[in-house]
């Protein structure tokens, strides 16, 4: 019981419930390893007793926890009657992050961080609809082999003005870990604090028009055209590494053009705003060029971002540090331009950015913020009905104790950066604000455990930063969700994610949930990037795909039968509601009916998966695969798998027929 008490003090679960009525005990070795990652020695019974005694002794002398949150009612949990606030009244403090100085009635003093947040995040202004798309997959006749921020601006401007769309949601645009081959997953980035310059539209950089080496730039433009044609006309996959190689060479040429006075002033402002975070990121990028992408293998002194060796290297590599800082600025300006194009087109929300759940252990953030990450731990998921072995995502988790000790500064800074040019933010695996499944290095995911975070503080920071940015927040709350989490998110105004095929009356007969029974606080969609397209689900092609790849858990006929029964049940539901007026068996008509259903729900936001609008059969990502399927490398295509340019997509009769459903909405 002593170990259990110690684990409970640090938010480490000794057991968990994967389903109602079932409790699984966490291996003791896991609990000991997780506590060690939190700086607590529990390796022996004596060590456990010492750690517990030290913690209880600290409680007797600690006046305040390191971070406090002021609730909407003005109260501050943890601020007892025996403490007096020095200098001002807590009730008079404006929204923001404050230093709280208190004096105990016995004369002792203490300091803590106080977060004063609004009760909820901003809400979308009325019902709105928009497209969901993986940006790399959206190639235009101008992009260099993969979709870019120029394409995003064009899609936003067109859909806002022509279709009355209110938003465009994209995948995480975080910086990737360099190296060949680069991990193509946007959910395993090097840094969540800075975007990846691979998304730049080179021609949209003003200095590009003044490059002196025109022949060299023209040659690179021709190479880029070749990459575009290979993806669009020759059936090849999107080659992010090749795209970045060509863009990097072009950007090196553009970088030689001096900035004009106004642009120079804007760049200097950006450097000042980003400060140490950008300096660290750019330094890491420069060191990668010299020593490779695995910073744990660098010369020992360079593994510490604050060492004298790193400072010397930064001075020696100042030209490269400057280059990468400049790239971050350019990408920031084009992100701003995309959001500006969306709002000028009348979109009430605009661009919805995506926050990945973590970062690559060899990336820039893990190097620059080592103290904030738990050593030897990885985020994942416990075994469930869909994956009996659990999951290990290979992402180091933040230490909740370090976050609290520094007033949640890493989290606050992260949100501020992402919300700079966002109309809304989607948070992947939003349950991570409450708890995360930690897996000790060298152990299978089944040997992990949950570690809890201070959800009240995490939500307060989120509400504060979203309020400052005027941004909506959408939580991806699919899968196993701890009781009370959805309610807590809804109380803060965070929208959930509701996917049609999963919305059933699970507490009753298990049948499709009536549209009026859906929650209003959600983004309602027919599918996501991790699920089959609607056309594939309707035709059963998603089962055939998994069969070809050896991913089915049961016999093919059984899986096909279950998939047909599911689709038949839903189509019958749509027909009874009068939402399928066109000829039954018509795939396009059925997809339109699915979206009519979504519009019948009270959902505040309704998303259209852009590949659905043109009949694409292929998922962008097939969970459970690595080399077997080209995850994150497919351009948007039509029903025949033929890639479509942005120009062809916006002219698609199929897309326009679907979007007329939204014009029908009263």
N, C-alpha and C positions, 0 to 999 in steps of 0.2 A: 504493500500500500504506500510505502514511502516513495518509491519510484513513481507511482501513479500521481501522488501529490505534487512531486517535482515536475512531472510532465504537464499536469494541468496548469501549473503556474506559468508555464511557457507556451501554452496553447497547443501542445503536442498530444494527439489523440492516442489512447491506448487500445481503442477498438473503433469500429465503424459499422454502419448498417447499409449494405448495398441494396437491400430491399426490405419492405416492411416485414417485421417478425424475424429477421435474420441479423445476427450480430457476429462479426468476425473479429477475433483478437489479433492485435498487431504483434509481430514478433518482438520480444524484448530487445534483441540486438538492434532492431530498427529504431526503437525509441532511444536507445543509448547513442546511436550514431547521429540521429537528428539533434538530440540535445548537445552533442559535441559540436555540431555545426553552428549551434546557437551560443557557443562559448561556455557550455555547462558540462562539467565532468561528472558523468554518471557511470563510469566504467566499473566501479566496485560498490558494494553496499556502503562501505565507509565513505567513499566519494559522494554517494547520493546523500548521505546524512549531512556531510559537510556543506554541500551545495544548498540543501534545504535550510540548514541552520543559518548560512550566510544570507540567503534570500529573506528569511524571516527577520533576521537582525536588521537588514537594510530597510525593511518595512517600518521598523520602529523609529528610524531616524529620518526617513524620506518624508518631506512635507507634501510634495506633489509628484504625480507622474510626469514624465518629460514632456508630454503633449496633452493638452486638454482641448475639448471642443465645446463651444457654446451652442446649446440647442436652440430651436426656434422659439421656445418659451422663455429664453433669456437665462436659463439656469446653466451652471457649469458643473457637471458631475465630477466629484473629486475635490471640489473647493468647499471644505467644511467650514462650519461656523467659527472654529477657532483660528481661522486664517483671515487676514485683512489684506486687501489689495492695495499696493502702494502706488500712489500717484493719480489714479483715476478710478471711475466706476466701470465695472465690466459691462454694465447695461448700456453705457454711453459709447462703447467702442464700435467703430464702423466695421463693415465686412472686410475681412482680410486676415493676415497672419500677424500676430502681435507677440511681443515679449511680455510675459506676465510676472511681475515681481510681487511676492507676498511676504508678510511678516506674521509669524506665529505669536500667540499671546504670551509665550514664554521668551520672546525676543529673537528667536531664530528666523532666518530669512531663506528664501528659495526663489529660483527662477524657472519658468517653464514656457513652452510655446503654446499660445492660445489661438485656435483657429475659430474665427467667427464667420459662419457660413449662412447662406440663405437656406430656407427650409427645403427648397427643391430646385432642380435644374430647369432651364427654360423649356417651353413646350412648342411644338410646331404650330403655326397659326392656322388652325383648321385642318381638315382632311387634305392630304397631299399625296401625290404618286410620283414615282421616278424609276429610273433604271438602275440595276445592279450590274456591274461589269468588272472583270479583272483587266486592269488598264493595259498590261503588256499584250493582251489578246486582241486589242482594238487597233488594228493597223489601218492607217489611211494611205493614200497615194503619196503622202509627204513624209511619213514616218520612216525611220531608219531601221527597219527589220523588226520592230516591236512598237506597241502603242506608247505614246509619250504624252507629256503635259499639254502640248499643242492639240493633240487629238482629244484630250479630256475637255479642254476649253471649247473646242468645236462641238463636241457632243452635248455639252451643257447648254451652249448658246442655241443650238438647233432645237433640242428637245424642249427647252424652256419657252422659246418663241413659237415653235410650230405645234407642239403637243400640249403646252400648258403644264409641263412636268415641273415638280417642285424640288427635285434633288437628283443627283447622280452619286451613287455609292461605289467606291472603288476599294480594291484590296490594299493592304498595308503598303505604303511607298517607302518604308524604312530602308536605310542603307544596308546593303548585303555585305557578307564577308567576301573579299576578293579572292581570286585564285581560280585556276581552271582544273576541272569544271566547277563553276560557282553553284552552290546549292540554290536551285531555282525557287524554292519555297519562300514566299513573302512573309511567312509566319515563323521564320527562323533567322532573323536579321542580325547583322553586326551591331547596329545601333537603332534604337527606337527614337532617339533624340534628334536625329538628322535624316533627311530624305536622301534617296539614292540619286546621284547625278545621271545615272543611265536613263532616267526619265526626261532629261532635258531635250527640248527641240532646239537644235544647234542654230538653225537659221533665225530663230526668234531672239537670239542674243544680239543686241544693237551693234556691238563691236564686230560681229561677223561680217558686216558689210564693208569693213575697213581692213580686212586681212590682206597683208601685202603678198603673201605666198598664194596667189589665186590658183595657180596650176595645181599646187599640192592640195588645196581645199577642194578643187573640182574633182580631183582624182579620188579623194575620200568620199565625196558625194556620190560618185559612180559606184564605188564599193558598197556604199549604203543602199543604193538602188538595187544592187545585186542581192543583198541580204533580204530586202523587201520582196523581190520577185521570187526568191527561193521559198519564202514562207507563204506567199500568196498564190503562186502559179505552179510551183514544182513540188508541192506537197511536203516540204521539209518542215521540221519543227522550228519554233522560235529559238534562235541561238543567242542567248543573252550575252555570253562571253564575246562572241564575234561582234555583236552590236556595240558593246562597251569598248572593245579595242578600236573600232573605227571612230566612235565618238570621242574617245580619249585623245586620239591623235589630232582630231579636228579641234578639240578644245585647247590643246596645247598651242595650236596656231592662233586661236582667238585670244588666248591669254596674253600674247605678245602685244596686242593692241592696247595702248594706254586708255584708261577710263577718262571720260570728260569730267569737268569739275563737279557737275551735279551727280553723276553716277559715282564718282569717287567719294563724295560726301555720303551718299546713301550706303555705299559699301562700308565705310568707316563706322557709320551708325550701327550697321548690322554686327560688325565685329565687337563693338562696345556692348551691344545688347546681349550677345551670346557669351561673351567673356570666356571664362575658364573652360566651360563645356565645349565650345567650338575649338579652342586651342588644343584640348585633349584629343578631340576627334581627329582634327587635321594632323596632329603629331602622330597618332596611331596610324593613320593612312600613309604618312610619309615613311614611318618605320616599317610598315608592311612591304613597301616597295624595295627596301634594302634587305630586310631579314625574313620576309615571308609572312604568311597570314596567321601562323601559330605563335602567339606572343609568349606562351609558356615555354617555348624553346628558344627564345631570344637570349642574348647575353644577359646574365643575371641582373645587372643594374638597370636594364631597360624594361624589365618586367614590372618595375615600380614607376608609375607615372609621376611621382613626386621626387624621384631620386636625382642626385647630381648628374648621374650618367644620362638620364633622360633629358635634363635641361641642356646639357652639352650637345646631345644629338639634335635637339630641337633647333639650337643655334646653327649647327652644321647643315641641317636640312631645311633652313628657313625658306628657301625658294619653293620646295615641295610643300611645306606646311602652308605657305601662302597660296599655292595653287589649289590645294584641297579646301582651304577656307573660302576662296573665291568660288569654287564649285558649289559649296553649300549655299552661298549667297545667291548665285544664279538660280539654283533649284528653288530656293525660297521665293524669289521674285516670280518665277513661272507658276508656282503654286498659288501665289497671290493673284496672278493674272487669270488663272482658271476659275477661282472663286469669284473674282470680279466679273468675269464673263457670265457666270451663272446668275449672279444677282442682277446684272444689267439686263439679262434675258427675262427677268421677272420671277425667277425662282425664289420662293420664300425661305428655303433652306440652303440650297446650293450643293456644294461638294460635301459628301459624307466620307470622312477619312476613317481608317480602320487601325485600331491599336492591337498589335500582336500581344500574346500573353507573356512573352519573354524574349530573351536575346540569346544568341549563340555564345557558348562558353569561351570561344576564341575571338570574340568580336571586340569592337571598340568600347562598348559600354562595360563589358565584363572586365576589361583592362583598366579603364579609367575609374570605375566605381567598385573596386574589388571589395572594399569593406562592407558594402551594402548587400553583397550576394553571399549566400550560404555555401561554403566550400564543400565539395564532395557530394552535392545534392543536385537532383534533377527533378523538374516538374513533369507530372504525367497524370494518369487516371487509374483508378482501381479497376479490378475486373468487374464486368457487368454483363448484361444479357447479350450485348453485341460483340464483346471482346473478352473472352474468358481468361486471357493472359494479362489483361491490363495494358497500359500504355506508358512508355517513357519517351517524352518529347525532347529530351536532351537540352533542356533550357534551365540554367541555374535560377533558383528562386531568390527573391528579395528576402532579407532577414527582417521580420516584423519588429524585433527589438531595436535594430539600427534605424529603421524608418521612424519609429517613435522618438528615439533619442535625438534625431536631427530635425524634428518638427516636420517630418515627411517631405523634406526638401527634394530628394530625387524624384519622388512621385509628383510633387507640385511642378517642378521644372519640366518633367516629361509632358504633363498635360498642357502646360502653357505653350510648349513648342508645337504640339500636335494641333492645338486649337487656334494657332495664329491665323490660319487661312481656311478654317473649317466652318461649315454651317451646322454640322453635326459630327459626332464621333461615335463610331461603333466600337464597343469593347469586346474583343474576342474572349470567350470563356469568362464572362463577367462574374461568375461565382468565385473567381480568384480574388475578388475584393474581400471575401469572407474567409475562405480557406483554400489551400492548395495541397495537392497530393505530392508529397516529397518522396523521392526514391533515392536511397543511398547508392553511391557509385559502386558498381560491381554486383549489385543485387537486382533481381527481376522486379518488375513493377508490382507484382503480387506482394512483395515485401516492403512496400511503402506505407506511409501513414499520412493522415491529414494534419496540417499545421494551420492554426487559425491566426487571422490578422484582426486588427481592431477595425471592424467594419464601420463603426460609427465615425471614426476618424477618416477612413478611406472615402466614405461617402460624403463627408463634410468637405474634404479637399476637392472631390469631384464636383460637388455642387458649387463651391466657390469659384473654381476655374471655369466651369461651364457658364456660370453667371457672368463672369468678367468678359467672356468671349461672346456671349449671346448665343450659345450653341446648344442644340438638342443633343441628348445622349441616348444611345441605343445599346442595350446589353444583349449579347448573344448568350441566351440562357437555355440552350437546348441540351438534352442529356440529363444526367443525374444532378438534381438540384436539391440542396439541403432544405429541409422544411423551414419556412419563414423567410427565405432569401428573396423570393419573388415579391412577397409582401413588403419587405424592407426597401427593395428597389422601387417598387411602385409608389411607396410613400415619399420617396425622394424625386419622383417624376421621371425616373429612368425607364424608358420604353423597353419592352421585352421583344423577343423574336418569335413569331408564330408561323410555322410552316404547315401548309394545308394538310399534308398527308399524316402529320403527327397529331392534329387537333381532333381528338375523340373524347367521348364522354367516359373517361377512364374510371370515374367514381360510380358510374352507372352501368349501362349496357354495352359500353365500349364502341358504340357506333359513331359515325362521323358527327362531330359537334355542330349543332345548328349555328348558322352565322350570327344570330343575335346573342348567342351565348359566349362568343369570343370576347376576350378582354379588349378594351379600347386602347389601353396603353401599350401598343405594340407596333412593330413593323411587320405587316403580314405579307408573306410571299408564297409562291408555289414551290420554290426550290432554292438551293444555295450552291455555292461553288463546290461543296463537298458531297453533293447529292446528285442523283440522276437528273438530267433535264426532263422537263415535263413531257416532251415528245417521246423520249426513251422510256419513261415510266408508262405512258399510255400504250406503247407498242410492245413493251416487255423486253426491249433491246438491252436494258441495263442488266437483266438476268443473264442474257447471252454473253454479254461482255465479261461479267464475273465468272461465268462458266469457262470461257476461253482462257482466262487467266488463272484458273484453279482456285478461285476464292470462295466458292459456294460451300456452305456448311452442311448442306443436305443434297439429296439427289436432284438432278436438273428438273425432272418432271414435277417434283414436289415444290421446288422453288418457283417454277413457272406457274403452277396452279395457285400458289399463295399470292403471287403478284397479280395474276388475272382477277382473282377474287377481290383483292383490295381495290383495283381500278374499277371493276364492275360495281362494287358497292358505292364508291364515290360518284361514279357517273349516274347511277340510279338516284342518288341523293340530289345531284344537280338537276336531273330531269324532273324530279318531283317538285323542286322549287321553281320550276319554270325558267331555269337559266340555260337550258340547252335547246333553244328553239330551232337550231339548224339541223341538218340531216344527221342522225346518229351514225357513228362510225367514221365521221369526218374528223380527222385529227386536228385540223386547224380550228374547227368549230368547238371541239372539246377543250382545247386550250383557251379559247375565248370564254367558254363557260366557266372554267376554273377561275379566271380573273373576274368574271361577273360575280362569282361567289365571294371572292376577296373583297370586292366593293360593297357587297351586302353586309359585311361585318362592320362593327364600329371602329375598326383599327384606324389610328390617327395617321399612319403612313402605310402605303401599299407599294410594294416593290415588284418590278418586272425584271426578271433575269434576262438580260439582253439577248443571250443565245436562244432563250425560249421564243423571243419575238421573231426570230428568223428560222426556227425549226432545227437548231443544232441538236444532234443526238448525244454528243460526247460530254462527259463531265470534265471540268477543268482539273479536278483532283479526285483521285480514287483512293480513299483511305485504305491503308493496309498494303499499299504497293510502293515500290521504290523504282526499280529498273523495269518492272513488268509493264508499266504504263507511263506515257509521257506527261506526267503531272506538271502543271504550271507552264506548259510550253506549246499550247495549242491556240491558234488564232480562231476567232469567232467564225463559224462556218454555217452553211445552209444544211438542209436535210441530206444532201448527197456528200457531206463532209468537205465540200469545196469551200476553201476560205473566202471570206467576204471582206472587202475594204469597208471603211467607215462610210465612204460615199455610196457603196452598194447597199449597206445596211439602212441608211436613212431613206433610200429610194425603194426599199422592199415593200411590195404590195402586201405581203404577209404581215409585216410589222404594222403597216398602217391600218390593216383590217383589225388587228388586235387592239391597237391604241384607240380605235373608234369606240371600243367598249367603254373607255374612260370618259369619252365625250358624252356618252349616254347617261352618265351618272347625274342625278338631279342636283 
